[in-house]
Amino acid sequence: MQTTTLVGLFLAALISLLLVFFQYFYKSKRNRKLQISLGMLRFIGVFGVFLLLLNPSFTKTSLLTEKQDLIVLLDDSYSIKSVNAEQQMQSLRDQLINSDQLSQKFDLFAYSFGNGIKNSDSLSFNEGATNISKALADVQSIFKGNKATAVLLSDGNQTVGEAYEFKGAAANFPVNTIVVGDTTTYTDLRINQVNANRYSFLENTFPLELFVSYQGEAPIKSKVTIQLEGKSVFSEILDLSGERNSRKIVTALKSPTVGFKTIDITLDPIPGERNTYNNKRRLSIEVIDEKTKIGLVSELMHPDLGALTKAIESNSQRSVSLVSPNISTEQLSEYNVLILYQPTRSYSGVLKYVQDAKVNTFTITGPNTDWNFLNRAQKGIERTSFNQAEEILAVLNPTFSLFDLSDFSVEDFPPLQGSLGDILISKPYESILDQQIKGLVLQDPLLPVLFDETGRHAYLFGGNIWKWRIESFRNDQNFENFDSFINKLMLYLSTDQQRERLSVTNELIYEGIIEKKIRASFFDATYVFDDSASLKLSLKGLNNDFVDERILFLGDSEYEADINDLPAGEYTYTVSVEGTEFTKNGRFSIEDFNIEQLFVSSDYKKLNQLAESSTGRLYFPDEMENLMEDLLTQNRYLPTQKSVENVVSLIDFRVVLGIIILAFTAEWFIRKYNGLI
């Protein structure tokens, strides 16, 4: 107890006695026994009040021995089976977990891991992925601020995550590693990675890229074969050796028909190869027929029509149909974009359909264009024609930004046949080409593109565009300059700017380590995410009798359904929104592929790099006694003794307060009884 506290208690007692003396004994002639009783009660009450105010306490010092945390991380992935280390791992685990000496010195914590960590009650070696870097990060987060050390038991083969061998320097504690399994290096040929597009367009080619590696010294030859739907479409002989131990192979495959296509890649095994599972890969690609249909509306026969058709159809994903202005609305609905060539009054039905359906258009005007009609029929652009023919040269606008025109040139292009007149555009627009007449560049555009919420519309104020295509060939010996420009314009006009209210996302092919989910988003009529919708997933197996229906549950920002339980095979699905007509169909494949089976030996070098960079050490299974001895004897693993000071109060607030109340109450009743109040 501190001196100030003792002095305070002494003064409190003294003041309490003085108050009692002056009240009950100083010049008092009352009954002595009554004075003593009342004085004692008053002293107890007043001294109790002072005692509460002082709250006397003393400091109690105790010594606390704090053990270090010993974290045992156990690789529970399938690759432990691949390197024949299941029994070895179980034995090492039992030695660590059941050691009485380690339990006395450390606080033991055991976790198993695959793609994440969990408490280790038992090991099954069925995890489909190994993420050592994530396991290290997780335990560092859990034991942050604690003095700890870790023992990692693994074959060192990681299939997902960041390179763990470089994580040691950032670790909060030493990581001692034990390598399990066969560390012998065997001759092996494998496909490391395959890259391909998710989709391809019909009759187009799509790139496929694969990486092959060889583990060995002697020169070898192997044949790589690529099959599309069971038909061989590519093969190549590979020459590899200890010096040249990897190859990158790039090829382009053609999309022959629409649908879900399977691609099989195989490497012929080499002599002495133990594991041929990693010599094959399978992937899928969906071939889509999204040919853009363009309607070329004209009542004239003109060379421009042939030039436009040839230019647009140079891209196999676009087709052009020449139609008359009297075409029906049902037929017009088949086209994604309409080209209106020199429109007149006979185009009234077509322009009404354009306005109602908000179809994107490309309007080409010329001497036969009826501007009086066109000014009334179309909104956003108006032209006053002086009915005077004029030759107009094109000047490329360098500030145009809607799409890339860096490779397009109008140099030496002949003039178009147009007419003089003022142009008034009241909608947002950008000009691709400006007008040049008799050497003077005008402010009026020659080829503007108008855009707003009603659609996209391009205008060319001049005919004889066929001459531009001829000039393009004369300059470059091909039509690419002109055709590429027209196709970029068509791509811009055919792009659908309307958002889909129901969208579904899924992988075309799911492998063992991929999280298998189907995700969807649904928006209301104002395109605000609808979190109150009810979405249903219907599944059907293509090579089995599997049929199932599931609910898509709302996540953070989308709906999702788990399909991890589906067996390997091909499936179709339908996502529907209850109470509406919105549905989406799709297809996916689940492959019976386990990347953990690719390994035939343990990677002790990476485990050693991790241990050394974290001030730990690599141990082999037969060095288990050395690990135990190091943990038990090295000074850096000793428990920490801490001095803990606890401030203990000498009084119980509630008891003292009760005594004060009783003392003052008893004093009051006695005084009342004796007529002193």
LINSULFEN-V673792 format. One line per field, one symbol per residue. ss: DSSP state (h for helix, s for strand, l for the rest). psi: psi as a letter, one per 20 degrees, with the letter a starting at -180 (. if undefined). burial: I if it has 16 or more other C-alpha atoms within 10 Angstrom, else O. A space follows every 50 residues. Layout:
# LINSULFEN-V673792
ss = ???
psi = ???
burial = ???
This chain:
# LINSULFEN-V673792
ss = llhhhhhhhhhhhhhhhhhhhhhhhllllllhhhhhhhhhhhhhhhhhhh hhhhllsssssssssslsssssssslslhhhhlllhhhhhhhhhhhhllh hhhhhsssssssslllssslllllllsllllhhhhhhhhhhhlllllsss sssslllllllllhhhlhhhlllssssssllllllllsssssssssllss slllsssssssssssllllsssssssssllsssssssssslllllsssss ssssllllssssssssslllllllllhhhssssssssslllsssssslll llhhhhhhhhhhlllllsssssslllllhhhhllllssssslllhhhhhh hhhhhhhllsssssslllllhhhhhhhlllssssssssssssssssllll lllllllllllllllsssssssssslllsssssssssllsssssssssss ssllssssssslsllhhhhhhhhhhhlllhhhhhhhhhhhhhhhllllll lsssslllssllllllssssssslllllslllllssssssslllllssss ssssllllssssllllllssssssssslllllssssssssllllhhhhll lllhhhhhhhhhhllllssshhhhhhhhhhhhhlhhhllssssssssssl llhhhhhhhhhhhhhhhhhhhhhllll
psi = pqhhgggggghggghgggggghhihokqjrpgghggghggghgggghhgh hhhhmqrqpppqppooqqpoooppokrhihhhjljghgggghghhghjoh ghhhhqopppqqqeirqrpnhrphljpjqpnhhhgghghhggkpiqorqq oporijophrrrohijighiqirqopqopqaojppqpqpqogqppqqhqq qpjrqqqppqppqporhqprqqpppppolippiqqqppoqahgnjqqppp rpqqngrqaoqppppqppqqpjphojhjjqqprqqpppnlpppppopqjq oqhhghggggggjhoijqqpppqrijqrhghhiiqhqpooomqahijggg hhggggilpqqopprahjpnhgghhhhqqipppopjkoqqppqpppoijp jhrpkhjppjpjprqqoaqqqqpopirprqpgqrpopliporipqhnqoq paiiappqpomqakihhhhghghhgjkrjgggghghhhghgghipoipqp hpqpprqhpprhippoqpqqqpqahjkppojjroppppqpphjajppqpq poqpbgjrqqppkhiprqaqqqqppqopjrjpqpqaqrpoqmpohijiqi rqnhghhhggggijkbqpqrhikhhggggghhhphijqqppqppppopqi qoghgghgggggghgggggggghjkj.
burial = OOOOOOOOIOOIIOIIIOIIIOOIIOOOOOOOOOIOOIIOIIIIIIIIII IIOOOIOOOOOOOOOOIIIIIIIIIIIIIIIIIIIIOOIOOIIOOIOOOO OIOOIIOIOIIIIIIIIOOIOOIOIOIIIIIIIIIIOOIIOOOOOOIIII IIIIIIIIIIOOOIIIIIOOIIIIIIIIIIIIIOOOIIIIIIOIOOOOII IIIIOIOOOIOIIIIIOOOIOOOIIIIIOOOOOOOOOOOIIOOOIIOOOO OOIIIOOOIIIIIIIIIOIOOOOOIIIIIIIIIIIIIIOOOIIIIIIIIO OOOIIOIIIIIIIIOOIIIIOOOIIOOOOOOIOOIIIIIIIIIIOOIIOI IOIIOOOOIIIIIIIIIOIIIOOIOOOOOOOIOOIOOOOIIIIIIIIOOO OOOOIOOOOIOOIIIIIIIIOOOOOOOOIIIIIIIIOOOOOOOIIIIIII IOOOIIIIIIIIIIIIIIIIIIOOOOOOIIIIIIIIIOIIIIIIOOOOOO IIOIOOIIIIIIIOOIIIIIIIIOOOOOIIIOIIIIIOIIIOOOOOOOOO OIIIOOOIIIIOOOOOOIIIIOIIIIIOOOOOIOOOIIIIIOIIIIIIII IIIIOIIIIIIIIIOIIIIIIOOOOOIOOOIIOOOOIOOOOOOOOOOOOO OOOOOIIOOIOOIIOIIIOOOOOOOOO
